[in-house]
Amino acid sequence: MRAELERLARDRRYEMVFLIENLGRCETNTVRREALEEALDLEKRQEDNYKKMGFEVVRVPAMPVNDRIEIILQNIGPDARVKRTLTCR
């Protein structure tokens, strides 16, 4: 993960990072092995690392998806240029 953060900081494709906050629950499975406490710690470390790399971190609170989308759209503004499209898997 550190190498990816360093690449992002070096390439400066982004100025802002959206940190989607935990929903307050965390179900472990074969992919997600961390419990809620560990997931919250990881969330905090991610925020700290992005800030150290010079990114503006916008926290998106736990709320319905459409409300989260609205927060993101408000932050990127109508004139924002999208440099890369991210897809959810």
Secondary structure as UniProt FT lines:
FT   HELIX           2..11
FT   STRAND          16..20
FT   HELIX           36..52
FT   TURN            53..54
FT   STRAND          56..60
FT   HELIX           65..76
FT   TURN            78..79
//
